[in-house]
Structure formats: structure tokens, C-alpha cells
């Protein structure tokens, strides 16, 4: 069955068959509406640390088939850390972590000597982190160093307390799919949008 479209040329209306033209328009609109594929920027191997409750954190269990956002910070940071944690609080709300079991947030300390589980627990409460959904991790320096430098390629955990101000988005197969410079105006909206894209 043929379809018909109206088209206007100068002041005269003509009717033309446009089975192909109309279908092409639909396909064009559909393709414009799809988001580009997120790149794969690396993979995060399994790791074991300690969370803010003092419990052992096994990534293979806690993050299995989860989409998660990672950052590096320290609790007595006078600079970017409070801002970054506030931004993650926004992400927590925007991605509905209170009800969505598919998403997690993981914050790694770069100061494991001072950031003990009780210190991390107090910090997590200040930013209203949802228990079991947003983890604050400490542990062996060598494990944190491997994660910070080798796996995420963000920063060292070497006592200098220098750390990246970027967030990393990790998919359900433990692949890094994006980095987000938290000082950029559109970073958090882009992170939220990309995380939602992975959830679809």
C-alpha cells in the first residue's frame, strides 16, 4: 500500500508518492535519536579492600554485574574532595541508588593510614551515602596504588595525597567507559546521562 506526503513548492501544493522518502525520514529521525557508543578505556581487575563498616570488600561479589562510578579522595582534604563528594551525592540521587540495585559508587582513599573505617564511616554519613550502595574503601597501600595508577590510570597512592579530580564510569563487565573532569561545567550531567545509557 502506497503512502502519500504533502510537499509545498513556492505557492503551489502538489501531492507526490513518497513511500521511500517518508520511510527514509523515519530512519533518519531514529538514527539521530540514538546516543553514540561509549568507548572502552580499560578494564578493572578484581580487588579486595575494606569498607567504611570495617567489612571486607570483595569487588567480584559487591560489584558483580553492576555499573559503578569511582573516584579517589581523602577525608581531611581541604581542596576538591568535599566538592567531589557533593557531586557524587547528586549522582546518587539522579541514578536512584536508593531503589536501583544495578548501580554503585566506590570512593577510594589515597590516605589509608588516616582514613580508617570509623573515619570513613563518619565522612560517608556527612554526605548521606546510602549504605550498601556507596562504598568508601581503604586497605593495603600496594592494592590502592595498583588501582590508582595501573588500573584506573588516575593517580598514585604514595603518601603525597595528590589525586585526580576525575570520576570514572565502569560498566557491568568492569570496563572503564568514561572519565569526567569534575571541574568542567557539564561533567556531572554527562556522567549521569552516560550511566543511564549503560543501564538501558
C-alpha positions as CSV (number, residue, x, y, z in Angstrom):
1,X,0.0,0.0,0.0
2,X,1.4,3.4,-1.1
3,X,1.8,6.3,1.3
4,X,1.4,9.9,0.3
5,X,3.1,13.1,1.6
6,X,2.3,16.8,1.1
7,X,5.1,19.0,-0.1
8,X,5.0,22.7,-0.9
9,X,6.8,24.2,-3.8
10,X,6.7,28.0,-3.9
11,X,3.0,28.7,-3.7
12,X,1.5,25.5,-5.3
13,X,0.8,22.4,-3.3
14,X,1.4,19.1,-5.1
15,X,0.9,15.6,-3.9
16,X,3.7,13.0,-4.6
17,X,4.2,9.4,-3.8
18,X,6.8,9.1,-1.1
19,X,6.9,5.6,0.2
20,X,10.7,5.7,0.2
21,X,11.0,9.4,1.2
22,X,8.8,9.1,4.2
23,X,10.5,5.8,5.3
24,X,13.9,7.5,4.9
25,X,12.7,10.3,7.1
26,X,11.7,7.9,9.9
27,X,15.0,6.2,9.7
28,X,16.9,9.5,9.8
29,X,15.0,10.6,12.9
30,X,15.6,7.2,14.6
31,X,19.3,7.4,13.9
32,X,19.6,10.9,15.2
33,X,18.0,9.9,18.5
34,X,20.5,7.2,19.4
35,X,23.4,8.1,21.6
36,X,26.9,7.2,20.3
37,X,28.6,4.1,21.7
38,X,30.7,4.8,24.8
39,X,34.4,3.8,24.3
40,X,36.1,1.1,26.3
41,X,39.1,2.7,28.0
42,X,40.5,-0.1,30.1
43,X,39.5,-2.9,32.5
44,X,39.4,-3.1,36.3
45,X,40.6,-6.5,37.7
46,X,39.2,-7.9,40.9
47,X,40.4,-6.3,44.1
48,X,39.9,-6.7,47.9
49,X,39.9,-3.8,50.3
50,X,38.0,-2.8,53.5
51,X,34.8,-0.6,53.5
52,X,33.6,2.0,55.9
53,X,31.9,-0.5,58.1
54,X,35.2,-2.5,58.6
55,X,33.9,-5.3,56.5
56,X,36.0,-6.9,53.8
57,X,35.1,-5.6,50.3
58,X,35.4,-8.1,47.5
59,X,34.8,-6.5,44.2
60,X,33.8,-9.7,42.4
61,X,30.9,-10.0,44.9
62,X,30.0,-6.4,45.6
63,X,30.2,-5.1,42.0
64,X,29.2,-8.2,40.1
65,X,27.2,-7.0,37.0
66,X,26.9,-3.5,38.5
67,X,27.5,-0.2,36.8
68,X,29.7,1.9,39.1
69,X,31.3,5.3,39.5
70,X,34.7,5.6,41.0
71,X,36.9,8.4,42.5
72,X,39.9,8.9,44.6
73,X,39.9,11.2,47.7
74,X,40.9,11.6,51.3
75,X,38.7,12.7,54.2
76,X,40.7,15.6,55.6
77,X,41.2,17.1,52.1
78,X,40.8,20.9,52.3
79,X,40.5,21.2,48.5
80,X,38.5,19.4,45.9
81,X,37.3,16.3,47.9
82,X,34.3,17.9,49.6
83,X,33.1,19.2,46.2
84,X,33.6,15.9,44.5
85,X,31.8,14.0,47.3
86,X,28.9,16.6,47.0
87,X,28.8,15.9,43.2
88,X,28.6,12.1,43.9
89,X,25.8,12.8,46.3
90,X,24.0,14.4,43.3
91,X,24.8,11.4,41.2
92,X,23.5,9.1,43.9
93,X,20.1,10.9,43.8
94,X,20.0,11.2,40.0
95,X,20.6,7.5,39.5
96,X,18.2,6.5,42.2
97,X,20.6,4.4,44.2
98,X,18.1,4.1,47.0
99,X,16.0,1.8,44.8
100,X,18.1,0.8,41.8
101,X,20.2,-2.3,42.5
102,X,22.2,-2.0,39.3
103,X,24.3,1.0,40.3
104,X,27.1,1.6,42.9
105,X,29.6,4.3,43.8
106,X,33.1,3.5,45.0
107,X,35.4,6.1,46.6
108,X,39.0,5.0,47.2
109,X,41.1,6.8,49.8
110,X,44.6,8.0,48.9
111,X,45.4,8.2,52.6
112,X,44.8,4.8,54.1
113,X,46.9,5.4,57.2
114,X,44.5,8.1,58.4
115,X,41.3,7.0,56.7
116,X,40.4,4.1,58.9
117,X,36.9,2.6,58.7
118,X,35.5,4.7,61.5
119,X,36.8,7.9,59.9
120,X,35.4,6.8,56.5
121,X,32.0,6.0,58.2
122,X,31.8,9.5,59.6
123,X,32.7,11.0,56.3
124,X,30.1,8.9,54.5
125,X,27.4,10.0,56.9
126,X,28.2,13.6,56.3
127,X,27.5,13.1,52.6
128,X,24.4,10.9,53.2
129,X,25.9,8.0,51.4
130,X,23.4,5.1,51.1
131,X,24.8,2.1,53.0
132,X,25.5,-0.8,50.7
133,X,25.3,1.4,47.6
134,X,28.1,4.0,48.1
135,X,31.3,2.4,49.4
136,X,34.3,4.2,50.9
137,X,37.3,2.0,50.7
138,X,40.7,1.7,52.5
139,X,43.2,-1.0,52.8
140,X,46.7,-2.1,51.7
141,X,48.7,0.7,50.1
142,X,50.0,-1.6,47.3
143,X,46.5,-2.6,46.3
144,X,45.3,1.1,46.3
145,X,48.4,2.1,44.3
146,X,47.7,-0.6,41.7
147,X,44.2,0.6,41.3
148,X,45.0,4.3,41.2
149,X,48.0,4.1,38.8
150,X,47.8,0.9,36.9
151,X,44.1,0.1,36.6
152,X,42.3,3.5,36.6
153,X,45.4,5.5,35.4
154,X,44.3,8.4,37.5
155,X,46.9,8.9,40.3
156,X,49.4,7.4,42.7
157,X,48.6,6.3,46.3
158,X,52.1,7.0,47.6
159,X,51.7,9.3,50.6
160,X,51.8,12.5,48.6
161,X,48.0,12.8,48.8
162,X,47.9,14.1,45.2
163,X,44.9,12.7,43.4
164,X,42.8,13.1,40.3
165,X,39.7,15.2,40.2
166,X,38.1,12.9,37.6
167,X,35.4,10.4,38.1
168,X,35.5,7.1,36.2
169,X,32.4,5.3,34.9
170,X,32.7,1.4,34.9
171,X,30.2,-0.9,33.2
172,X,28.8,-4.2,34.3
173,X,31.7,-6.1,32.8
174,X,34.3,-4.0,34.8
175,X,35.3,-2.0,31.8
176,X,36.0,1.8,32.1
177,X,33.6,3.6,29.7
178,X,34.3,7.2,30.5
179,X,36.3,9.8,32.5
180,X,34.8,13.0,33.8
181,X,36.8,16.1,34.9
182,X,34.7,17.3,37.8
183,X,35.8,20.9,37.4
184,X,34.0,21.1,34.0
185,X,30.5,22.5,34.0
186,X,28.9,19.7,32.1
187,X,30.8,16.8,33.7
188,X,28.1,15.6,36.1
189,X,25.2,15.8,33.6
190,X,27.3,13.9,31.1
191,X,28.2,11.2,33.7
192,X,24.6,10.8,34.7
193,X,23.5,10.6,31.0
194,X,26.2,8.0,30.2
195,X,25.4,5.9,33.2
196,X,21.7,5.8,32.2
197,X,22.8,4.8,28.7
198,X,24.6,1.8,30.1
199,X,21.6,0.9,32.1
200,X,19.4,0.6,29.1
